[in-house]
């Protein structure tokens, strides 16, 4: 069997704590009925093809050492349900036919499949038998799975695999002895959910390794000693119900249920020689409450980061090597390795270890392959791994994580009302008056934008922001009419709207409810990034005669001094370069404006869908702008795409505009207005800065990679660029 296929089967099984039907033994002979015989090969399943998201695609089966497809004859939603469950999703939402996701290669393993929807494996459904088909690959079937994974933590206890079903651990919490509203809760009695209540754990034999597992589950990277004497007094005054009497974690488990456990069989109120287990955890730096007394620690240089995730603590894993950020290949990527990353970044253990570029594809190098961590390492760099060669891995295999994060109860102070779906609506925030009375209030829509909407969507667990709306008159609202927040200005990284800057005293020009702030959230988002090396490779200076610049002048692509030139005589000095803009996100980048508002530009012969898509600036060493590109508008289209991805957008003939996931829009250096007019610039050292989507007009999953800078030397005749890199924009 293909080693990579077996590896992925093992990883999926490890994630779920059970063997998938994808890994069960299957028969070797064709079978026309629903009564299977044991098979000698193990089945594997995958979703492939383009264009698609991670939860949809052409369904392929690995059988007898070969990947093959399923014919769409008699294919139904019931079939799709079975297949989606075998892929780890809870259910299917649809299915496709006629090779929507492209034609497969090799065998067509199954035809005329008929499932009732309750089967544990596709092999238990009726069909014509393995390899018996009269179809072609034009009829390859696909599935669309619900973007919700089968729950990870339904473990049986390790020390007693024959235990009854009630003996399992799913929910764990810390209960502080003193009631507090502060979040996160970092210390308290460990409690386990049982039936409709919470039970305790006897601490006889309790070890720091057990505490480490509990802290990791609850979103904390480290554990610390606890003053047990303080809790003994409280324990003596209360009655306890001990669900667990023995816990023996090794410290690398991602959940208490994965540890050897001994459940109480006798009197559940006894814990001879002990008391309820108590733990104390160290929160990560993102969750430390700053009381204003301690000085902020200087920021340390990190060599690991997460990109492309909607929530704090999730994203594509990127590592820094030789001053260049790169990704990690998902070969052998497991929860152990993911947990090392999570703890290194100040979160708890890993909740999920994602493969297949689940959090979007990176760009640039892939620095690591076959990462194998023990789970005790302080950094992923301390784990075993292989260096990458070009044939080893592609960005479709970028690894990602979702970490356990502390519960902050942020979602309780905010809600959306009036929207057509739970993902949109008018923003209402919880306010508390001087008497402690709680009531819901509106947010002033003035200056409200995408970054503010990003924070709201994150706070409510609704993914990314699609739009930030300053008017919500078209949505039915609740009876809330009072403005309680105005002047909101967010960086986009805050965990809650209350952490953003806002007026101390309400100041809102339009106070009626129809002008309150609203949001539209989305599970996916685009992510644009500029190809920095290409800019450096293609830069040059051109002295272009004025008589060739009439069209450019009409579109305001020259500096202001051009208006005073002696047309058509003379020339303008232009700094020219190519820009290649990739969409590495999980949704297509589409202009905010509808087709009805696009502007026809006769000079260039196409419609422009965005007034400001990119800024081209030449800056002095202190950040002062000395020249700028006046490229007024853009036409967005797919110039080229990665292999297997189809172009969707084309400017010609009033076509749809945008950039497809996995594609890029190339503006060559010789295209009109693809320049900065530097006619008035004196020789010296400068910085070339390019910023995509500078006004955040269109939502993206990550705005930090939208700017690039190059060091620039100009001697009056020639120009040199060096050290072109992604950087924060000087806006």
C-alpha positions in Angstrom: 0.0 0.0 0.0 1.1 3.5 -0.7 2.9 4.7 2.5 1.4 8.3 2.3 -2.1 6.9 2.1 -1.5 4.6 5.0 0.0 7.5 6.9 -3.1 9.7 6.4 -5.4 6.8 7.4 -3.5 6.6 10.7 -3.6 10.3 11.3 -7.4 10.6 10.7 -7.9 7.6 12.9 -5.7 9.1 15.7 -7.5 12.4 15.5 -10.9 10.8 16.1 -9.7 8.2 18.6 -11.4 5.4 16.5 -10.6 3.5 13.4 -12.5 5.0 10.4 -14.4 2.7 8.1 -11.8 4.1 5.6 -9.3 1.8 7.4 -11.3 -1.4 7.7 -10.6 -4.6 5.8 -12.5 -5.0 2.5 -13.1 -7.9 0.2 -11.0 -8.6 -2.9 -13.8 -9.9 -5.2 -16.6 -8.0 -6.8 -19.9 -8.1 -4.9 -23.3 -7.2 -6.4 -25.2 -7.4 -3.1 -25.1 -5.6 0.2 -23.6 -8.6 2.1 -19.8 -8.1 2.2 -17.1 -10.5 3.0 -13.9 -9.6 4.8 -11.5 -7.9 2.4 -7.7 -8.1 2.4 -7.1 -4.5 1.4 -7.8 -1.3 3.4 -9.9 1.3 1.8 -8.8 5.0 1.7 -10.9 8.0 0.6 -10.0 11.5 -0.6 -11.5 14.6 -2.2 -9.7 16.0 -5.2 -10.2 18.2 -8.3 -10.8 21.9 -8.9 -12.3 24.3 -8.2 -13.3 23.2 -4.7 -13.1 23.8 -1.0 -11.6 21.4 1.5 -15.0 19.8 2.1 -16.0 19.1 -1.5 -14.6 17.5 -4.6 -14.4 14.4 -6.8 -14.5 11.4 -4.6 -11.7 8.9 -5.0 -11.2 5.5 -3.4 -7.8 3.7 -2.8 -8.4 0.0 -3.4 -5.9 -2.7 -4.3 -3.1 -0.3 -4.4 -4.7 2.1 -6.9 -6.8 5.3 -6.7 -10.0 5.3 -8.6 -13.4 7.1 -8.9 -17.1 6.4 -8.6 -19.5 6.6 -11.5 -22.5 9.0 -11.0 -25.1 6.5 -12.3 -27.7 6.1 -9.6 -25.7 8.3 -7.3 -27.7 10.0 -4.5 -27.5 12.1 -1.4 -27.6 8.9 0.7 -24.4 7.7 -1.0 -22.8 11.1 -0.3 -23.7 10.9 3.4 -21.9 7.6 3.7 -18.8 8.9 1.9 -18.7 12.2 3.8 -18.7 10.3 7.1 -15.9 8.1 5.9 -13.9 11.3 5.2 -14.5 12.5 8.8 -17.4 15.0 8.1 -20.7 14.6 9.9 -22.9 14.5 6.8 -23.3 15.6 3.2 -25.1 18.6 1.9 -25.1 17.6 -1.8 -23.5 15.6 -4.6 -22.3 16.4 -8.1 -22.2 14.5 -11.4 -20.6 14.9 -14.9 -17.1 15.3 -13.5 -17.8 18.8 -12.1 -14.5 18.7 -10.3 -12.6 17.4 -13.3 -11.9 14.0 -14.7 -10.1 11.4 -12.7 -7.5 8.9 -13.9 -7.2 5.2 -13.6 -9.9 2.8 -12.5 -13.6 3.5 -12.0 -14.0 1.3 -8.9 -17.8 1.5 -8.3 -20.9 2.0 -10.4 -24.6 2.0 -9.7 -24.0 2.5 -6.0 -27.1 2.4 -3.9 -26.9 3.3 -0.2 -29.7 3.9 2.3 -27.5 6.4 4.1 -27.0 4.5 7.4 -24.1 2.3 6.2 -20.8 2.5 8.0 -18.9 2.1 4.7 -19.5 2.5 1.0 -18.6 -1.2 0.6 -21.8 -2.2 2.5 -23.9 -0.5 -0.1 -25.3 -2.3 -3.2 -23.3 -1.8 -6.4 -22.1 -3.6 -9.5 -19.0 -4.7 -7.6 -15.5 -3.5 -7.5 -14.1 -2.5 -10.9 -17.3 -3.5 -12.8 -18.4 -0.3 -14.6 -19.5 0.8 -18.1 -18.8 4.5 -17.3 -16.2 6.9 -18.5 -14.4 9.6 -16.4 -16.9 12.1 -17.8 -19.3 10.7 -15.3 -17.1 10.9 -12.2 -19.2 11.7 -9.0 -18.4 14.3 -6.4 -19.7 15.1 -3.0 -20.2 18.3 -1.0 -19.8 17.6 2.8 -21.1 19.7 5.6 -18.1 21.7 7.0 -18.3 20.1 10.4 -16.1 17.3 11.6 -17.1 14.2 13.5 -16.4 15.1 17.2 -12.9 14.3 18.1 -13.1 13.6 21.8 -15.5 10.6 22.2 -12.8 8.4 23.7 -13.2 5.1 25.5 -11.0 4.8 28.6 -7.6 3.4 27.7 -7.3 1.0 30.7 -10.6 -0.7 30.2 -11.7 -1.0 26.6 -14.6 -3.1 27.6 -16.1 -0.5 29.9 -19.7 0.5 29.6 -20.5 3.6 27.5 -21.2 5.9 30.5 -17.5 5.6 31.4 -16.1 8.3 29.2 -14.8 11.9 29.7 -15.8 14.7 27.3 -16.2 18.0 29.1 -13.8 19.3 31.7 -13.7 22.6 33.6 -12.0 24.5 36.4 -14.3 25.7 39.2 -12.8 28.5 41.3 -13.5 28.4 45.0 -14.1 32.1 45.0 -16.7 33.3 42.5 -15.2 35.6 39.9 -16.3 37.3 36.7 -12.7 37.6 35.5 -11.6 35.6 32.5 -9.8 33.4 31.8 -10.2 31.1 34.9 -6.7 29.7 35.4 -7.0 27.9 38.7 -9.6 25.8 40.5 -11.1 22.4 41.2 -11.0 20.1 38.2 -14.5 19.0 37.4 -15.8 16.4 34.9 -19.3 16.6 33.3 -21.4 13.6 34.2 -25.1 13.3 33.2 -26.6 16.7 34.1 -24.0 17.7 36.7 -20.3 18.1 37.4 -18.2 15.6 39.4 -14.7 15.8 41.0 -11.5 13.8 40.6 -9.8 12.3 43.7 -6.2 13.7 43.8 -4.5 10.6 45.3 -1.6 10.0 43.0 -2.2 13.2 41.1 0.9 14.3 39.1 2.1 17.5 37.3 1.7 15.5 34.1 -2.0 15.3 34.7 -2.1 19.0 35.4 -0.3 19.7 32.1 -3.0 17.8 30.2 -5.8 19.6 31.9 -4.2 23.0 31.3 -3.6 22.2 27.7 -7.2 21.2 27.2 -8.4 24.5 28.6 -6.1 26.6 26.4 -3.1 27.2 28.6 0.5 26.4 27.6 2.0 25.6 31.0 1.1 24.4 34.5 2.3 25.6 37.9 2.2 24.5 41.5 -1.0 25.2 43.5 -1.4 26.0 47.2 -3.4 22.9 48.3 -3.7 24.1 51.9 -6.0 26.9 50.7 -8.3 24.4 49.0 -8.3 21.8 51.9 -10.4 24.1 54.1 -12.9 24.6 51.4 -13.0 20.9 50.6 -13.8 20.0 54.2 -16.9 22.1 54.2 -18.4 20.6 51.0 -19.7 17.3 49.8 -18.1 15.9 46.7 -18.9 13.3 44.1 -15.8 11.6 42.8 -16.2 10.3 39.3 -12.5 9.4 38.8 -10.1 7.8 41.3 -7.0 7.4 39.3 -5.5 9.4 36.4 -2.2 8.5 34.9 -1.3 10.8 32.0 2.1 10.9 30.5 1.7 14.6 29.8 1.5 14.7 26.0 -2.2 13.7 25.7 -4.4 16.3 24.1 -7.4 15.4 26.2 -8.0 13.8 29.6 -10.0 11.0 27.9 -6.8 9.8 26.2 -5.1 9.1 29.6 -5.5 5.8 31.5 -8.4 6.4 33.9 -10.1 4.5 36.7 -13.7 5.2 37.2 -15.4 5.0 40.6 -17.1 1.7 41.1 -18.1 2.0 44.7 -19.1 4.9 47.0 -18.6 7.9 44.8 -18.2 10.2 47.8 -15.0 8.7 49.1 -11.4 9.8 48.4 -9.4 8.3 51.2 -6.3 10.3 52.0 -7.1 12.9 49.4 -9.3 15.7 48.2 -10.6 17.1 44.9 -7.9 17.5 42.3 -6.9 21.2 41.9 -4.8 22.7 39.2 -3.3 26.1 38.4 -2.4 27.1 34.8 -0.2 29.8 33.3 -2.0 31.7 30.6 -0.4 32.7 27.3 0.7 36.3 26.8 -2.4 37.0 24.7 -4.6 36.3 27.8 -2.6 38.0 30.6 -4.6 40.8 32.0 -2.5 44.0 32.1 -3.3 45.8 35.4 -1.1 48.7 34.4 1.4 48.0 37.2 3.7 45.7 35.4 5.9 46.8 32.6 5.3 45.2 29.3 7.9 42.6 28.4 9.8 43.4 25.2 8.5 41.4 22.3 10.7 38.4 21.4 11.4 37.4 17.9 9.2 34.5 17.0 10.1 31.9 14.4 6.6 30.3 14.3 3.3 31.8 13.4 -0.3 31.0 12.3 -1.8 32.5 9.2 -5.2 32.3 7.5 -7.3 31.3 10.5 -10.6 33.0 11.4 -10.0 32.7 15.2 -7.1 33.3 17.5 -5.2 30.1 17.9 -5.9 28.6 14.5 -4.2 28.8 11.1 -1.7 27.6 8.6 1.7 26.8 10.3 4.5 29.0 9.1 8.1 28.9 10.2 11.0 31.4 9.7 14.2 30.1 8.2 17.0 32.2 6.7 14.9 35.3 7.2 12.1 33.9 5.0 8.7 32.6 6.1 7.7 29.2 4.8 5.1 26.5 5.4 5.2 22.9 6.8 4.3 19.9 4.8 1.5 17.8 6.2 3.3 14.4 5.9 3.1 12.7 9.3 1.4 15.8 10.7 -0.3 14.7 14.0 -1.8 16.2 17.1 1.5 15.8 19.0 3.3 18.1 16.6 0.4 20.5 16.4 0.3 20.7 20.2 4.0 21.7 20.3 3.2 24.5 17.9 0.1 25.6 19.9 2.0 25.7 23.3 4.9 27.5 21.7 2.6 30.2 20.6 1.0 30.6 24.0 -2.1 28.4 23.6 -3.0 25.0 25.0 -2.7 21.6 23.3 -4.1 21.1 19.8 -7.7 20.5 19.2 -7.2 19.6 15.5 -4.2 18.9 13.3 -5.3 19.8 9.7 -3.8 18.5 6.5 -4.4 19.4 2.9 -4.1 23.2 3.2 -7.3 23.4 5.3 -6.4 27.0 6.3 -5.4 28.0 2.8 -2.2 27.5 0.8 1.0 29.4 1.6 3.3 31.0 -0.8 7.1 30.8 -1.0 9.2 27.9 0.4 8.2 24.8 2.3 10.7 24.5 5.1 9.7 21.3 6.9 8.5 17.8 6.0 7.6 14.7 8.1 7.7 16.6 11.4 7.7 14.2 14.3 7.4 15.6 17.8 7.3 13.7 21.1 4.9 16.4 22.5 7.3 17.6 25.2 9.4 19.9 23.0 9.4 23.7 23.6 9.5 24.5 19.9 8.7 22.7 16.6 12.3 23.4 15.7 13.3 20.9 18.4 11.3 18.1 16.8 12.6 15.7 14.2 11.9 16.8 10.6 13.2 16.5 7.1 14.3 19.3 4.8 12.2 19.8 1.7 13.2 19.0 -1.9 11.1 20.3 -4.7 9.4 17.0 -5.5 8.6 16.2 -1.9 5.7 18.5 -1.2 3.4 21.2 -2.7 1.4 23.9 -1.0 -1.8 21.8 -1.3 -0.2 19.9 1.5 0.4 22.8 3.9 -0.2 21.8 7.6 -2.5 23.8 9.9 -3.7 23.7 13.5 -6.6 24.7 15.7 -5.4 25.1 19.3 -7.4 25.0 22.5 -7.9 28.5 23.7 -9.2 29.8 27.1 -12.9 30.4 27.4 -13.4 34.2 27.6 -17.2 34.4 27.3 -16.8 37.2 24.8 -19.8 36.0 22.8 -22.1 36.8 25.7 -21.6 40.6 25.3 -22.6 40.9 21.7 -25.3 39.7 19.3 -26.5 40.2 15.7 -30.2 40.9 15.0 -32.4 41.4 11.9 -30.3 39.5 9.5 -31.5 36.9 7.0 -29.1 34.3 8.4 -27.1 33.8 11.7 -24.1 35.1 9.9 -25.4 38.7 9.4 -27.2 41.4 11.2 -27.2 44.7 13.1 -24.6 44.7 15.9 -26.0 45.0 19.4 -23.7 45.2 22.5 -24.5 44.5 26.1 -24.3 47.6 28.3 -24.4 47.9 32.1 -25.7 51.0 33.8 -24.6 52.4 37.1 -27.1 50.2 39.0 -25.7 47.1 37.4 -28.7 46.7 35.2 -27.9 45.0 31.9 -29.5 46.0 28.5 -28.7 45.6 24.7 -27.5 48.8 22.7 -26.5 49.9 19.1 -23.1 50.8 17.6 -22.8 54.0 15.6 -22.3 53.2 11.9 -20.1 56.2 11.3 -16.5 55.2 10.2 -17.5 51.5 10.7 -15.6 49.2 8.3 -14.1 45.9 7.5 -11.6 45.7 10.4 -14.3 46.4 12.9 -16.5 43.8 11.3 -13.6 41.3 11.5 -13.5 41.6 15.3 -17.3 41.1 15.6 -17.3 38.0 13.5 -14.3 36.6 15.4 -15.9 37.4 18.7 -19.1 35.5 17.8 -17.3 32.6 16.3 -18.7 33.3 12.8 -15.5 33.2 10.8 -14.4 36.1 8.7 -15.9 39.4 7.9 -17.4 39.7 4.5 -18.7 43.3 4.9 -18.8 46.0 7.5 -22.0 48.1 7.0 -22.6 51.7 8.1 -26.4 51.5 7.4 -28.8 48.7 8.3 -32.2 50.2 7.5 -33.0 47.2 5.3 -32.8 44.8 8.2 -35.6 44.3 10.8 -34.1 45.0 14.2 -35.2 44.4 17.7 -36.7 47.0 20.0 -33.2 48.3 20.8 -32.8 51.9 19.6 -30.2 53.5 21.9 -26.6 54.1 20.6 -24.2 52.9 23.3 -20.9 52.9 21.4 -19.4 55.2 18.8 -16.1 56.1 17.2 -15.0 52.4 17.1 -11.6 51.9 15.5 -10.1 48.4 15.5 -6.7 47.1 14.3 -8.6 43.9 13.3 -6.6 41.7 15.7 -8.7 42.3 18.8 -10.6 39.4 20.4 -13.6 41.5 21.3 -15.1 44.8 20.2 -14.7 46.2 23.7 -10.9 46.0 23.2 -11.0 48.4 20.2 -10.7 52.2 20.6 -14.0 54.0 20.9 -15.4 57.3 22.2 -15.7 57.7 26.0 -18.8 59.8 25.4 -21.2 58.9 22.6 -20.8 61.1 19.6 -22.8 60.0 16.5 -24.0 62.2 13.7 -26.8 59.8 12.6 -28.4 58.4 15.7 -31.3 56.6 14.3 -31.3 52.8 14.4 -31.2 52.5 10.6 -27.7 54.0 10.6 -26.3 51.6 13.2 -23.4 49.3 12.4 -23.9 45.9 10.9 -21.8 42.9 9.6 -22.0 40.1 7.2 -19.7 37.2 8.2 -18.5 34.2 6.2 -16.8 30.9 6.9 -14.2 31.6 4.2 -12.3 34.6 2.9 -9.8 35.6 0.2 -6.2 36.4 0.9 -4.1 38.5 -1.5 -0.4 38.5 -1.5 2.1 40.2 -3.9 5.0 38.3 -5.6 7.8 40.5 -4.1 10.7 38.8 -6.0 9.0 39.5 -9.4 8.9 43.3 -8.6 12.6 43.2 -7.9 13.4 41.2 -11.1 11.4 43.4 -13.5 12.1 47.0 -12.4 13.6 49.5 -14.8 13.4 53.2 -15.8 11.8 54.4 -19.1 11.8 57.9 -20.4 8.5 57.9 -22.3 7.6 60.7 -24.8 4.6 62.8 -23.8 2.9 62.1 -27.2 2.5 58.5 -26.1 1.0 59.3 -22.7 -2.3 61.0 -23.6 -4.4 58.0 -22.5 -2.4 57.7 -19.3 -2.9 61.4 -18.6 -6.6 61.0 -19.2 -6.7 58.3 -16.5 -4.6 60.4 -14.1 -1.7 58.0 -14.2 1.0 60.8 -14.1 2.2 63.1 -11.3 0.6 66.5 -11.0 3.5 68.3 -12.7 2.6 66.6 -16.0 -0.3 69.0 -16.4 2.3 71.9 -16.7 4.4 70.1 -19.3 4.7 71.3 -22.9 2.5 68.7 -24.6 3.2 66.8 -26.8 6.9 67.6 -26.5 9.2 66.3 -23.8 8.9 63.1 -21.8 8.2 61.6 -18.3 10.5 59.4 -16.4 8.7 56.3 -15.3 9.7 53.6 -12.7 8.2 50.5 -14.2 7.8 47.0 -12.8 5.5 44.0 -13.0 3.0 43.1 -10.2 1.7 39.6 -9.7 -1.1 39.3 -7.2 -1.9 35.8 -5.9 -5.1 34.8 -4.1 -3.9 32.2 -1.5 -7.1 32.3 0.6 -10.2 30.1 0.7 -12.6 32.3 -1.2 -12.5 34.2 -4.5 -11.6 37.9 -4.3 -14.5 39.8 -5.8 -14.9 43.6 -6.1 -17.3 45.1 -3.6 -19.1 47.1 -6.3 -21.7 45.5 -8.5 -21.4 45.4 -12.3 -23.9 48.3 -12.5 -21.4 50.7 -11.0 -18.3 49.6 -12.9 -16.8 52.4 -15.0 -15.9 52.0 -18.7 -12.5 53.3 -19.7 -12.3 53.8 -23.4 -8.6 54.3 -23.4 -7.8 50.9 -22.2 -11.0 49.3 -23.5 -12.4 47.6 -20.4 -14.4 48.2 -17.3 -12.7 49.0 -14.0 -14.4 47.4 -11.0 -12.4 49.1 -8.2 -11.3 52.7 -7.9 -8.5 51.9 -5.6 -7.0 48.4 -5.6 -3.3 49.1 -5.2 -1.1 52.0 -4.1 2.3 52.4 -5.6 4.5 54.8 -3.6 8.1 55.9 -3.4 9.0 56.9 0.1 12.0 58.7 1.7 13.9 57.1 4.5 11.7 58.8 7.1 8.5 57.5 5.4 7.6 60.7 3.5 5.9 60.1 0.2 8.1 61.6 -2.7 6.2 60.0 -5.6 3.1 57.9 -6.1 1.5 55.8 -8.8 -1.7 57.4 -9.9 -3.2 54.2 -11.3 -6.8 55.2 -10.8 -8.5 51.9 -11.4 -8.0 48.3 -12.1 -9.6 45.4 -13.9 -9.3 42.2 -12.0 -9.0 38.8 -13.8 -7.3 35.4 -13.6 -4.1 35.7 -15.7 -2.8 32.3 -14.8 -3.7 29.6 -12.3 -2.0 26.6 -10.6 -2.3 23.3 -12.4 -5.8 21.9 -12.3 -7.5 25.2 -11.4 -9.8 26.8 -14.0 -9.9 30.5 -14.7 -13.2 32.1 -13.7 -12.7 35.8 -14.3 -11.9 37.7 -17.5 -12.2 41.5 -18.1 -13.0 41.2 -21.8 -16.6 41.6 -23.1 -17.8 43.0 -19.8 -16.9 39.7 -18.1 -17.0 38.9 -14.4 -14.1 40.3 -12.5 -12.1 38.8 -9.6 -9.2 36.5 -8.7 -10.0 32.8 -8.2 -8.4 30.9 -5.3 -5.2 29.5 -6.6 -4.9 32.0 -9.4 -3.1 35.3 -9.9 -3.6 38.6 -11.7 -0.5 39.8 -13.6 0.0 43.4 -14.5 3.1 43.3 -16.7 5.6 46.1 -16.6 4.8 47.2 -20.1 1.1 47.8 -19.4 -0.1 51.4 -19.4 -0.1 53.0 -15.9 2.0 50.1 -14.4 4.5 52.6 -13.1 5.4 55.4 -10.7 6.1 58.8 -12.3 9.5 59.8 -10.8 10.2 62.8 -13.2 10.5 65.1 -10.2 12.5 62.8 -7.9 16.1 63.6 -7.1 18.8 61.0 -6.9 19.0 59.2 -3.5 18.0 56.2 -1.4 14.3 55.5 -1.2 11.8 52.8 -0.3 9.4 51.4 -2.9 6.1 50.4 -1.3 3.2 48.6 -2.9 -0.1 48.0 -0.9 -2.9 45.8 -2.2 -6.5 46.6 -1.2 -5.2 49.6 0.9 -8.6 50.8 2.1 -9.7 47.2 3.2 -12.6 47.6 0.8 -12.8 43.9 0.2 -12.6 41.5 3.2 -9.6 39.2 3.5 -8.5 36.6 6.0 -5.2 38.4 6.5 -4.3 42.0 5.8 -0.8 41.8 7.3 0.6 40.4 4.0 -0.9 43.1 1.8 2.1 45.4 1.7 5.6 44.8 0.3 8.7 47.1 0.4 12.0 47.3 -1.4 15.1 49.3 -0.7 15.7 51.5 -3.7 18.8 53.3 -4.9 18.4 56.0 -7.7 21.4 57.7 -9.2 19.6 59.9 -11.6 20.0 57.5 -14.5 19.5 54.0 -13.2 17.6 52.4 -10.4 18.3 49.3 -8.2 15.9 47.4 -6.0 17.1 45.0 -3.3 15.6 43.3 -0.2 12.1 43.2 -1.5 9.9 41.7 1.3 6.5 41.7 2.9 6.1 44.5 5.4 3.7 46.7 7.3 2.4 49.6 5.2 3.3 53.2 6.1 -0.1 54.6 5.7 
